[in-house]
Amino acid sequence: MRPVLAHGFGQGYDLPLPLWLYLYGAAAAVLLSFLPLALLSGKRGRPAGEYPRLDLLRVPVLRGLLGSRLVVRALRLTSVAVFGLVVAAGLFGVQGGENVAPVFVWAVWWVGFSLFVAFVGNLWPVVNPWKILFGWVDGKARRLGRGDGLWLGWVYPESLGVWPAVAFYLAFIWFENVFADPGLPRNVALAALLYSLVTFYGMASFGGETWLRRGEAFSVFFGLLGGFAPMEARVKNGRGRTGGAFGCAGSCPCFARAAMGDRELNLRPFGVGLGLAERAPPGGVPFVVLVLAGVTYDGLLETPIWVEVVRTTPLTQTTGLLLTWAAFLGVYLGCVWLCRVFGGERGCFRGAAAGYVLSVVPIAVAYQVAHYGTFLLVGAQKTVAGVSDPFGWGWDLLGTAALRPGYGLIGAGAVWYAQAGLIVAGHVVAVWLAHRVTTRLAPRHSVVGQLPMLSLMVLYTVFGLWILAQPIVE
């Protein structure tokens, strides 16, 4: 029996069964999840825009809390204050592990907030510090007589889609995985400031809401995760919904401008927002595939075979990142082409690729939890200690500076089984979403037409579990 490590964890763990049995079992679970869908494929289901939902704003207590301007203002002020603290700590604090900036950015914000968005709802449009700061200055300019505020009058080309967000998200993944020291506080602060300048320039050039929907990488990213989430914000007339993956998910101007009586804040089944019949903008397919490839690459580069074959130099790591993305994109597009052939669908290939791509988002969510979950547990504990001494200067403002993280809170065996379960669950949801897309694109051949995408889901399942089972090599 070969010793393995639960990926992202520091304890050794001997699998009680050979790894290949887990891989076969997970693949079989994904395949079996397709059987009920195949048996019911001839029956008409709900249209994509109709699904069970419960409006939380109908409850008076929740309406008073969730609709409170005071709560929104408090969240915005807190977001800007935290952003300022992270930058200040990174620039002026101790350049070591005592500084709160790196652990907050990488553990609490990047991992923790991502999981909050995916499993609760997309709060990013409310707490986005770049949107808040730009809005304050833009509003001031309008009150001083500048009718267009900070807008420079440029019109965003629709053909550009979300390609700027693709480029910035790729740069972020490169900074996380390839850059020499992404955990150095000063590097974190400088990267945040550089991205702030680019974001403010984009918002001023094309308008704040337009740039948030198309150019701001994290608004697009959190919008995707929000499509998976069980909470959505929408306007009762149906013209505004922030629970989808694209659309106004990044900025929600429709919801913000609607009267309180016209707003809905709904609970819905997980993944429903990804099954809505919405058109992905240009660059949407590469962006979604990059999200999945990025988290997979983060795990892959720490495996022994990657270190032995590729080596760890900036050039090879950059090349590896690009090739991983290209490979994922090529395999995905090949499966879409086969789906069209098997399903007898004669429509636009680009439309089919855009239709299927959101079905892989649950896989990315599952990998995000499985790969980073233990990192979040440790990072959250470090953040509790760090807020007492954010600059690493020996303070103890809240009395928690002496807190040391407990690395053995969860056994490696429990971590492995949780990871395996998450991977399988994410792929099962992906199979269901792919089935919904197939029945929409090729209703007469939905079962046969989904077989290539089902094969892709099984391949992703096996590959993801294999990565998680490898020892970590730093």
N, C-alpha and C positions, 0 to 999 in steps of 0.2 A: 504494500500500500504506500503510495507516494505522498510525502508530506507536502501540504500546500499552505498558503496564507490566504485568509480572506482579504481581498484586495482593498487597500486603503486602511488596513488595520495592522497592528503591530504584534499580534500573538500568532504563534505557530498553531496549526490545527491539522490533524490527520483525518482525512475523510473516512468515515466508517465504511464506505463503499467506493469502488473504483470510480474515477471521474467519468468514464465513458457511460456508466449507468445513469448518472445524473443528466448527462447530455441527451441520452436516448429518452429518458423519462420526460425531460422538459420539452423536447421536440414532439413527443407523442401527445403531451398535454395541449400544445398549440394546435396540432392536427385535429385532435378530438373536439376542440372548441369550434371547429369549422363545421362539424357534422350537423348540429342543430340549424345553423344558417343555411346549409345546403338543403336540408329537408323542408325548410320553410321558405325557400327561395321563390316558389311560385305564388306565394300569398302576398297580397299588398300590405305594406306596413304604413306607418305614419309618414306623411311628407316630411322632407328634411327640415322645414321650418316649424313643424309642430312636434312638441315634446312636453312631457309633464313638467310643470314649474309651479313654485310657490312664491308669491310676492311677499317678501319680508316687510315691506313698507306698509302692509295692511295691519301689522301689529303696532298699536299705538306707541308702546315703549321703544320698540326698535325704530319706528319712524322718527321719533323724537331724537334718538341717539344718532342714527345713521344719516339723518337729514340735517343735523345741526351744523350750522356754519362755524360755530365755535370749535367743534371737533375737527372739522376740516382745516381751519386755520392753525389749530394746535399741531396737527400732523405736519402741515407744511413748514411751520416754524421749526419744529423738531428736526425735520429732514434737512433743512438748510443749516441748522446749527451743527448737526452731526457731520454733514459734509465739510463744513468749515473746520471742525475739530480734527477730522481725519487728515485734511490737508496740512493744518498747522502742526499736528503731531508728527506727520511724516517729514516736514521740512525742518522743524526746530527741535524735535525730540531726540532721545537717544536712538542711535541707529543699531538697535538690537532687539532681542526677543521681548524686552519689557515694553516696547512701544505698541500701542493699541491699534495703530493704523492698518498694518498688514492683516492681522487676524480678523479685524472687523470687516475689511473689504472682501477677503477671500472666503472666510467662513460664514460670517453672519449675513453679509449682503449677497455675495455671489451664490452661495449655496443655500443659506437659510431663507433669504427672501425669495429666491427662485422656487423653493419648495412651498412657501406660503402662497405664492401666486398660483402654482399648479394645483394645490390641494384646497385652497380657500377661494381666492379670487384675485384679479389683477388690480392691485392697489397702486401700481406704478404711476398711472396718470395723475394720481393725487399727490404723491410724495416725490416725484421726479424733481431733484433740486435744480437741474438746468432749466426745466420748464418753469418752475416757480420763480427763479431769479430773473429769467428773461421776461416773464409776465409782469413782474414788478416794475422793471425799467421801461418796458414797452407801454404799460399803463401810464406811467409818469410822463412819458413823451407825448402820449395822446392828450393828457390833461393840460400839457403846456402848449397845445395848439398844433402839434404835428398829427394830422389826420390819420396817416398810415402807420403811426408809431415808428418802430425801428425797421419796418419792412423796406427794403431797398427797391422793390418793384419788379424783381425778377420772377418769371413764371417757370415753375418746375416742369420739365418735360415728362409727360406721362410715359413715354417710351423708356425712361430711365428706371421706372419702377422703384424697387428697393435695392438696387445695385449699390448705392452708397452705403447702406446698412450692411450689405454683404462684405464690402471692403473693410469697414470698421470692425465688424465682428471677427473677421479673419485676423485683423491686427491684434484684437484683444486675445484671441486664442493663441496667437504667436507669442504675445507678451507673457501669457500664463505659462506656456509649456516650453518655449524655446529661449526666451530672453534669459541672460545670465543670472540675474538675481531679482525676480519679480517680488520677492518677499522683503526686500530692503525698504524700510519706511520711506526714504527719500524718493526712491523710484516709483513707489505707489503714488505719492503726492504729485510728482512731476507728471506722471501719466494722466492723473485725474485733471490736472490743470491744462495739459495739452488737449485732452479730449474736450474740456470745457470750451476752449477757444474755438475749436473746430465746430462744436455744436452751436455755440452762439452765432458764429459766422453763417452757418447753414440756416438757422432760424431767421436771422436778419435778412438773408438773401432771398429766401423763398417763402417766408412766413412761418410762424411758429408751429401751427398745427400741421401744415404740409410737411415740414421737415421731420416732425415727430413721427408721422405716419410712414415716411419713406426713407429718411436718412439717418435717424437716430437709432443706432443698433440695438440698444437695450429696450427701447419702446417696442420695436418690432419683435425682439426676442420674448419679452414678457407678454406681448400680445399673443404669441403662439401658445405659451404656457397657460395663459388665461382662457384660451379656447378649450383646454382640457378641464379647467376648473369647474366646480359645481355652482359657482355664483356668477351671475351676469347682470349687468346694468343695461336697461333698455328704455326706450320711450314708447308709450302705449300706442302711438299711431303707427309704430312699426318702422319708422324711418331712421331710427337710431338704435344701434346695438353695440355694446362694447364687449360682448362675450364671445365673439367670433375670433378667428385667428388673424385676419387682416382687417379690411374695412377701417373703422375708426377705433380699433382696439388700442392704438397707441396714445390717443389724445382725447377721445370721447367728447368732442365739442357739442354734439347733439344732446347728450345727456346733461352736460353742464349748463346749457342754455335753456333747457326745458323747464316748465313750471313744475313745482313740487308735486302737484296732483297728476301730472302726466308721466312721472317717473315710475319705473319698476326696478326693484332689486331682487332678482329671482334666484331661488335655489333650483337646480336642475340636475339630471344625472351626469356623472363624470363623462367627459369626452364628447358630449352632444355638440358643443360649439365647434368642434373640428369636423363634424359631419354636415354642417350647413353648406348649402350649395352656393358658395361664394367664389369669385374668380380671383385666383392668385395673381398679383401684379408681376411684371417682368422682374426676374431675379428672385421671385418667391421660392421656386423649386430649389435653386442652389443654396439659398439661405437655410431652408429647413434641413436639407441634407448636410449642410455644414454644421448645424447644431448637433446632429447625431454623430457625424464624423469627429467633431471636436472632442466630445466627452469620451468617445471610444479611443481616440488617439491618446488622450491623457492617460488612460489605463494601459494602452498598448506599449507606450514608450518606457514604462517601468517594468516590463517583463524581461526575463533573462534573454530570450531569443532576440528581442529587439535590440538590446544593448550589445549582444554579441555580433549580430549581423550588421546593424546600421551604425553603431557607435554613437557617442554623444558629442557631436560638434554642432555648432549653430547651422552650418550649411546642410549637413545631413538631416538634422532635425527639421529644418525648414522644408527641405525637399520631402521628407517623410510626411509632414503635415499636408502638404499640397497633394502628394500622391495618394494619401489616405482619402482625402476629400474627393479627388478625381475618381478613385476606385469606387467609392460609395455612390457617387453620382452616376458613373457608368453602369454599375450593376442595377441601380434603381431604374434608370431610363431603359435598359434592356428588358427588365421585367415589365415595364409599362408597355413596351412595344409588343411583347409576347401576350400580354393581357388583351391588347387590341386584336391580335391575330386570332387567339383562341376564342375570344368573345364575339368576333364578327363585327366589331365596332369600326365604323368608317369615318369617324369624325376627325377633327384636328388632333395630331399627336401632341402638340403643345398643350392643348386643353386637357387631354387625358393625363399628361404628366402633372399638370397643376391640380387636377382633381384628386389624384391618388396621394399626393405628397403629404397632405396633412395626416394621413393614416399612420405615418411613422413617428409623429410627435409623441404619442404615448410611450413608444420605445425609448425615445430620448429622455422622457421624464423618468421612466423606470431606471435607466442607466444613471441618471443624475442622482437619484436617491441611493442606488446600490453602491455606486462608486464613491460618492462624497459623504454618505450618511455618517460614518464614524468620524470623519474629519470635522463635520459640523458639531458633533457631540463634544469633541475635545476643544474646538475653537470657541464654542459658546461659553465653556467654563473659563477659558483664557480671557474672553472678553469681559466677563463678570469681574475678574481680577483687574483687567486693564483699565476699566472705566474709573477705578479709584486712582490710577496713576497713568493717565493717557500718554504723557510725554516720557515716561520712564525716569522721572527725576526723583523718585523716592517718596512721592506723595502717598497718602492713604485717605482720600476724600470720603469714601463710603465705607471704609473699614473692611474692604474685600481684597486689598492688594496682596495679602499673604496667601490667598486661595490658590491651591495647586490642582491642576486637572487630574481626575481619576481616569487612567487609561484602561483600567480593567472593569469598567462598569458593565460591559456586555461581553460575554465570552465569544471567542472566535467562532465556535460552532453555531451559536445563535445568529451571529452576523452572516455566516455562509448561507444558512437556510433562509434567512430573511432576504438576502440578495437573490437567491435562486427563485424564491416566491415572487419577488418584485419583477424580475425579468420575465417570468412566465406570464404574470398578470398584465404587464405592459403589452406583451405581444398578443395576448388574447383580445384586449381592447383594440389593438391595431388591426387584427383580423376582422373584427366586427365593423370597424370603420371602412376598411377596404371593401368589404362585402356591400356596404351601403353605396359606395361609389360605383362599384361594378353594376349593381342593379339600376343605377341611374344612367350610366353610360351605355350599357349593353343588357337591357332587361331580359331579352330572350335567351341569352347565354350566360347568365350571371354566375352559375356554378363553374362551368368550364373556364370562363373568362377570368375567374379569380385564382385559378390554380398557380399561375406564375407568381403572383403576389403572395400567395400562401407559402410557396416554396421560399420566397425571400424572407418571410417572417421566421420560418424554421431555421434558415441559415443564420439570421441575426441572433436568434435565441442561442444556438450552439456556440457561435463565435463569442457572444457576450459572456456566457458562463465560463467558457475556456479562459478568457482574459481574467475574469474575477478569481479564478482558481490558481492563477500563477503567483509564485513568490514575487514580492516587491524587490526591485533592484534599484537603489538610488545611485 
